[in-house]
Amino acid sequence: ALVVEFTAVILVLLWARLRGRKVGRALWYAGILSLAGCFFASGAYDAALRAVNTVGVLFAALDALLFASYFILGERLASRYSAWTLAVYGFGFALLAWQFAQPVWALPWMTTSPDVWLRIAGINDLAAVIPFWLGFIALRRLPGARVSIVATSEPFIAAVIAWAVLGQSLQLLQIVGGALVLGGILIAQTHRPTKDSI
């Protein structure tokens, strides 16, 4: 599912091209290299992880479209609003949307210890609020296509953190995947855009 989500990189490049912006060969190579790196860094080469579930694939494809829209719309909005403003509105609308699936009043407030709620808040801040805030800062300074390529480093960074903090093992192909992602990022960042390109 994660690999399908990160096809958003290619979708953002396609969107830029369809909008008349020039997308250089180097960015296509960077996007494909980064996507291949995600495949290996996430461990998707493992047959046990590749079991196909039609509903899961459909949700992953929807996620890819939403992730691509984050970069496309974020680039436009970041030029007009601060990163904090975008994060507050984004998470505010997400909170309202989640009320249909899991209303706030249905949460186990009394049966969950304050320590657990504190951990949940910490995970929320470290895994959602801070990354999205930093993403909006990046979108203010770089085109969305380049930011999306850098975002493909997430699976490898997660694997390294799991190795360092949780003692999980890193397989050789995951390390190769991380190297591919870093290569894609380097290609994207060394390729200088012109006025009409990204």
Long-range contacts (C-beta under 8 A, 24 or more apart in sequence): 1-56, 1-57, 1-59, 1-60, 1-63, 2-38, 2-42, 2-44, 2-60, 2-155, 3-35, 3-38, 3-39, 3-42, 3-44, 4-57, 4-60, 4-61, 4-63, 4-64, 5-60, 5-63, 5-64, 5-67, 6-34, 6-35, 6-38, 6-64, 6-67, 6-151, 6-152, 6-155, 7-35, 7-64, 8-64, 8-65, 8-67, 8-68, 8-70, 8-71, 8-148, 9-34, 9-35, 9-145, 9-148, 9-149, 9-151, 9-152, 10-35, 11-64, 11-65, 11-68, 12-68, 12-71, 12-72, 12-144, 12-145, 12-148, 13-145, 13-198, 15-68, 15-72, 16-143, 16-144, 16-145, 16-198, 21-196, 21-197, 21-198, 22-194, 22-196, 22-197, 22-198, 23-145, 23-197, 23-198, 24-191, 24-193, 24-197, 26-187, 26-188, 26-190, 26-191, 27-145, 27-146, 27-149, 27-187, 27-188, 27-191, 27-198, 29-184, 29-187, 30-149, 30-184, 30-185, 30-187, 30-188, 30-191, 31-145, 31-148, 31-149, 31-184, 31-188, 32-184, 33-180, 33-181, 33-183, 33-184, 33-187, 34-149, 34-152, 34-153, 34-180, 34-181, 34-184, 34-185, 34-188, 35-152, 35-184, 36-177, 36-180, 37-152, 37-156, 37-177, 37-178, 37-179, 37-180, 37-181, 37-182, 37-183, 37-184, 38-152, 38-155, 38-156, 38-177, 38-181, 39-177, 40-173, 40-174, 40-176, 40-177, 40-180, 41-155, 41-156, 41-159, 41-174, 41-177, 41-178, 41-180, 41-181, 42-155, 42-159, 42-174, 42-177, 43-159, 43-171, 43-173, 43-174, 45-173, 67-148, 68-148, 70-135, 71-139, 71-144, 71-145, 71-147, 71-148, 71-151, 72-144, 74-135, 74-136, 74-139, 74-144, 74-147, 75-139, 75-143, 75-144, 75-147, 77-136, 77-139, 78-136, 78-137, 78-139, 78-140, 79-140, 83-133, 83-134, 83-136, 83-137, 83-140, 84-133, 86-136, 87-129, 87-132, 87-133, 87-136, 90-132, 91-128, 91-129, 91-132, 143-193, 143-198, 144-198, 145-188, 145-198, 146-188, 146-189, 146-198, 149-184, 149-185, 149-188, 150-185, 150-188, 150-189, 152-181, 152-184, 152-185, 153-178, 153-181, 153-182, 153-185, 155-181, 156-181, 156-182
